[in-house]
C-alpha cells in the first residue's frame, strides 16, 4: 500500500481515494472511489456509506479499510 497523494492510495493495481463528508448532526460519513487498471478493462466505482462516525478520522479509517477490501477482491468476470 503506497500513498500517492493526500487522498489517493495505491493498492496493487488499484488506486483507492477515501473521503469524508460532514453530516448535519456534526458527525461524518465515509466514502471512497476505486480506480482499476488503465486500458480496456479499466473502471472507476464510488462507494458511499450511510453510517455516521463521531470523528473525521474514524470515517476516513472506515473508508480506507473498505477500499482495501474492495481492491483485494477478485475482479468481476467480464461479460
N, C-alpha and C positions, 0 to 999 in steps of 0.2 A: 504494500500500500504506500503510495507516494503522493504527497500533496503538491499539486501543480499550480495552484493559485490560492487566494484566501478562502475560496469556497469549493473548488473542484479538487477531487482526489482520484488519482489513477489507481484502479484496482484490476490488475491484469490487463486484459484487452478493453476494459470498460472505463469510463470516466463517470464518477458519481458526484453530483453537486447538491449537497444538503442545504436546506434553507429553513428559516424560522419566520413566523408571522405572528404579530401581537393580536390578541383577542380583545373584544370589548370589555371583558371582565378582568383584564390585567394579566391574563395568562399568555401562553404561547402555543402555537400549533406548529407541527413539523411537516415538511415536505422534502422531496428530493427528485432529481431527474437523473436518469442513467442513459448514457450515450454508448451505443455499440460501435463496433469497428467500422471504419470507413469502407465504402465500396457497395456492391450490390446487396449485401446482407445487413447494411447498417440500419440503425433505428435509434430513436430517442423516445423515452417514456417518462411521464411525470406522475408521481405518486403523491397524493395529499391525504393527510390523516385528520380525523375528527377529534381525536384525543387531545385534551388541553394539558399543558405542563405548567408547573409553577415557575420555572425559570427558562430563560432562553437557552442556557447550556444544556439543560435536560432535554429540551425539544431537539436541539442540534445533535446530541448524542443518540437519541432515538432515530433521527433521520440518517445519520451515518451508519448505524447498525442495520437498519432496514435496507439501505443502499448496498451495504456489504453483502447481506443475504441475497438480495436480488442479483448482484453481479456474480455471486458464487453459484447460482443455479445454472443448470444446463440450459442452453438456448432452446427456444421452442422450435419444432420442426418447420421448415419452410414448405409452403403449400405449392 
